[in-house]
Amino acid sequence: MQNYIADQWCDEGASRISILIPGVMNSESVYEVVRTYNGLPFAFRKHFDRLKQSANLLGLDLPFTCKELNSLIIEGLERNKAVQTEDFRIRISLMSDVSGSIIAVVFSRLPSASKDIYELGVKISISPFLKPSGEIVDPHLKMPGASWNIRTRKALGDNYDMIILNEKGSLCEGSFSNIFLVLDGSVATPDIQSGVLPGITRDNVIGLCESLEIPVEKRPIPAWELFCADEVFITHTSVGIVPVRRLEDRVLIEDFTDGMTRLLLDNFEGYIMTEDSNWSGLDEVEPSDYRADI
């Protein structure tokens, strides 16, 4: 696998960045994770806009335009085509350096999701750690190394993910996912001020609900409502919609996924593939834009 590290392409085993740069030493970095569908970067412009917003909040310069970074990723997909033909997971890291900012674009195989996840659901629990609400930390800032995420992931045990609360006792998000509740025929998800990173898949699920005329509430959700929900599902980039079978000791799915979650699952891929905003900008990239020998 070839990656783009600090202005050059290099093989995976030769990918190196000095530990002495501020981005590594002081954790002065932001990142995005993009996946491909059928070989094309999914919702890339949305990811770029979020990366730019994170960079601005941390005072980092972004050395590429959306079109330039998109071209770089398309080139990376071409370079790695001989390695494997499945979809990719692409991590874009922007790090502070003494002379400005450097970018690392790392390509890896996207693991195949088990069909059992969609049919049988997963187990989740409440994390013992808190994430600050949007009143304390701007939720648009996406940085690696957040203590609430690291500590929650170390405590997962047999959970697929754990839901982190904010300091007010309201639902925030999982360590790598957003959460949705189905309550009396409507869908509810924590709002941004609850401390939620505005997930790209989260936004697509909200758009899907609206297209199906399903009422959606984005609001503060006290933790107790999670245990009153008719259905619960989580969302994240790699897998999309993930039904929740078991919440702590409460069983939500007796046999197979059904109800509102099943409806959204059945319509999710069709929606994201035909939603123009998920693919905007891809037609701007021409072969002449590829950086073949940087």
Helices and strands as residue ranges (DSSP letters): E 2-5, E 8-11, G 12-14, H 22-25, E 29-37, E 40-41, H 44-58, H 66-79, E 88-97, E 100-109, H 115-120, E 122-130, H 147-154, E 161-165, E 171-174, E 178-183, E 186-189, G 192-194, H 200-211, E 216-218, H 223-226, E 231-236, E 240-247, E 250-251, H 259-274, G 276-278, G 282-284, G 287-289
